[in-house]
Structure formats: structure tokens, C-alpha cells
Amino acid sequence: MGEIAVTFNEREFSREQQELFNGRQLLLNQLPTEVSERLWANRQQLTYFQLLPAIQERHGDQVCQRCGSLVPATNRLPTGHEYCRQCLALGRVTSADYLVRLQQDYQYPHQSDCLTWSGQLTTAQQQVSDHILQQFRQQKRPEQLLWAVTGAGKTEMTFPVIAAFLAQGQRVGFVSPRVDVCNELFPRVKAAFAHCSVGLFHGQVHEQYQNEQLIIATTHQLLRFYQAFDLLIVDEVDAFPYAGDPMLQRAVATAVKPQGNRLYLSATPPSQLLSAAKRKQLPLHYLARRFHGRQLPVPEVKFGKIMVGQEFSSTLQNLLRDWVQRQRRFLIFLPEIVDLAPIAQKFKQLFPQVSMATVYAADEQRATKVQNFRDEKLAVLLTTTILERGVTFANIDVLILAADHRNYSTASLVQIAGRVGRAAEFANGTVVFYSEYYTLKMRRAVRMIRHLNTQGGF
């Protein structure tokens, strides 16, 4: 880009253009041409905006400034420029590119009446919520962990906390590693904060950024934010792809203001967070009872093969036939995508009258199918582990096929079992682990659920 002779007053740069950058870090070449040219032409006199090489040398290494990953010399384009593979999904970053940052100084409205949620927390939920807010207000710890069983109402417990930050004119982010969790969170949070601007951002939605005060997003989207949030809530902190991914953990740290706060949510917290809590380095809030007061469903274990020859085994057929005859609605979890089509075909042959569909991560109709199941337009949904957590369906049963498969962890088995009995009016339901062998992961999952029920007073 060549120099452009324009008069440029950074403070008077149009409010609309400033809001495009507020608390963000974006590639210069992805911005509107007029904006990128004006910033580049006046790069020597920028004070509020920060324009920096997208890949910089640090202690002898090339480092991507967007995601913080090392860029090896082997990551080289035909032009000779290095590029970052780690955050490629959000647009390619090369050593020829520049990032634009505007550290957030926008004054959001003080939302004193922002919480429009008509529900009411239980006494236990209210105590946990109050304690979290008290810890943040006293500024004892910038990070806290909420560990609550599936169906305990973790999202609702955050509402008073969110409301307190919005009342101070502060900005809140609510993120999850899973797209389906974000899709479910958005309407609930938007309804709970009807007077506040709420935005949803992930790879499958293409809404225009409007500088919303309350953001719902996947953890990957945080790579586009820089020191933006006074409070960042990270849901399903143990879930793939966030768990064990240093890039996404750096994104969380970078997206929070220097004096900002983080709240981690999980029904099955990772060991490192529990260890930090045990060492008194991380305040832990624990709730072992569902909001409706009834226990978690303990999985039944049934042994058998899925297929015998070209047919479902008699054990599996009998189980499915019983649920179909009783007009139960149910999720069937499978460990691998390749299993979906053949199992679905065989199911349709046996039960042609039953409405069913399959869904997986790359399914273009994923959101529609999940919503159809929620709206009871489908009786059966065959799925991979994408629906293991963060989604709520009323009055369903769950069948986990090949529960002994290596793709299931103890945590994922517990989370899948937690899809059952979540609604107060339908707190009962059946979970079946169907497998040839009784693995240690399965045994631990059953034991953990029984333990949580004991902790909850059952």
C-alpha cells in the first residue's frame, strides 16, 4: 500500500470504524479498503491503534502475534514468507501481514436493569453465585472454577454475576469450545439479558460484529479479541478442542483485560484445575445436586455385539424395540463418524415409521437437525460425541453404542449420561452403556455418577 495524502485525526476516526476495532485484533488485509489504507498511510502517528507485524521474532524464534504459536522455518510460502498453521482456520497469517489492535476504552452503558430472566435460583445455586461474585468484587482472585454436576444450572448461576458486571458498564464474554453449546447458550442468554446487546460468533454464523457488550463465542473466536473483556466465562473447560490446546488457552488469557476476571465452568474439571484448587491457587465452588433436586441417572450396562452378521444383535434389537414401542425419544451415540450411515440404514430398515436423522461435526444441517430433535420433530438422533455436553433436551433416553471404544473417556461418558433427566418435569430417563467389554473408563464413569449422587445427598 502506498502513502495516501489525507488528514487523519485518530481521535475523530469515525465512531463506526473505531467500534470495528474495539477490543479486537484483526488482520490489516481483511479490513475494508478505505480503513486499511488510512491506517497504513498514518502508521507513524498512531497512538490509540496498534499496528504490528503479524509474525515477529522473539528470542530467536518466529512467533505468530495472533495466536502466540511458534512458526517454524518449514512453514514457508513460495513467496518466501512464513505463515502460521495453528490459526489458519481464521485466515492465513504471514510474515508479510500486519495486525491491527485497539485496546478497549469504549464506554458501555451501565445496565442496571439488564437481567430480565424470570427464573429463580435455588438456595444452593444462589449461595454459589453470591460467593463467586463476592470473590470477584473483593479482587481476591482473577480466576475461579465452578464445578457442578450436569444439569445443576451452571449457566443460570452465572446470570447474577454477568448482571453485576454489566451494571458497572463492563464487558462480558461467554465462550465454549463447542459450536452446539454456543448455539444453545445464545437464545438463553439473549432472553435473560433482553436489554443488552448480545452477539454470537463461531465458524458457522456470519453475523456482522456490532461491538456487543455481551459476547457468546467459541474459544477459537477469541483469537480475534485483544484485552476486550472484564469478565470471561469459559464453559466446558475440559472439552476438546480447548483442553490441552496451549493456543486456545493463550487466546483466553489475551482476550481478558489486564485486570480482568475469568470463571471456568465444568461438570468434569480437568486435573490441572482441580490440583490448582487443592493448592488453594484457584477458588473452587462445588455443587453436586441438580437444580430440580433429583439424582443423576446411573447408567445401565448391557453387554453384546452391535451387529451379528448383517443384523443388529438380538440384545440390541430388543432394547431399541422396547423404546420405540413405548414411544421414547432418544439419542444414540457412536464413537466414529463412519459408523453413522450403516447404523442409521439398519435402524431405518427395522423401524421405518420412526423419524430419525444423523448428525456430526461437519454436517451442514447440524444446527437444524439438533433443533428439530429439540422441537420433537425427530424421535431419534444418531450422533457422535459433538452432543456429549452443553445441550439440553427434554424427556429423552440415551444409548451409547460401543461404550468400550477408545474414543470415549470417563469424562465424556459422564457428560453423555448427563443429557438425561435434565428437565424438572422429566427428571427420569434411562442411560445405557452398550458394549462387549466393561472397561475401566466405564467403571469409573458409573462410580463417579454414584459418588456425585452421594455428595448430593442421595
Secondary structure, DSSP 8 states (H G I E B T S, - for coil): ---------GGGS-HHHHHHHBTEEEEGGGS-HHHHHHHHHTGGG-SSEEEEESEEEETTEEEETTT--B--TT-B-TTS-BB-STTGGG---BTT-EEEEE---------TT---------HHHHHHHHHHHHHHHTTS-SEEEEEE-TTS-HHHHHHHHHHHHHHTT--EEEEES-HHHHHHHHHHHHHHTTTS-EEEESTT--------SEEEEEGGGGGGBSS-EEEEEE-STTSTTTTT-HHHHHHHHHHEEEEEEEEEEESS--HHHHHHHHTTSS-EEEE-S-TTS------EEEE--SEETTEE-HHHHHHHHHHHHTT-EEEEE-SSGGGHHHHHHHHHHH-TTS-EEEE-TT-TTHHHHHHHHHTTS-SEEEE-GGGSSS---SSEEEEEETTTSTT--HHHHHHHHTTSS-BTTB----EEEEESS--HHHHHHHHHHHHHHHHTT-
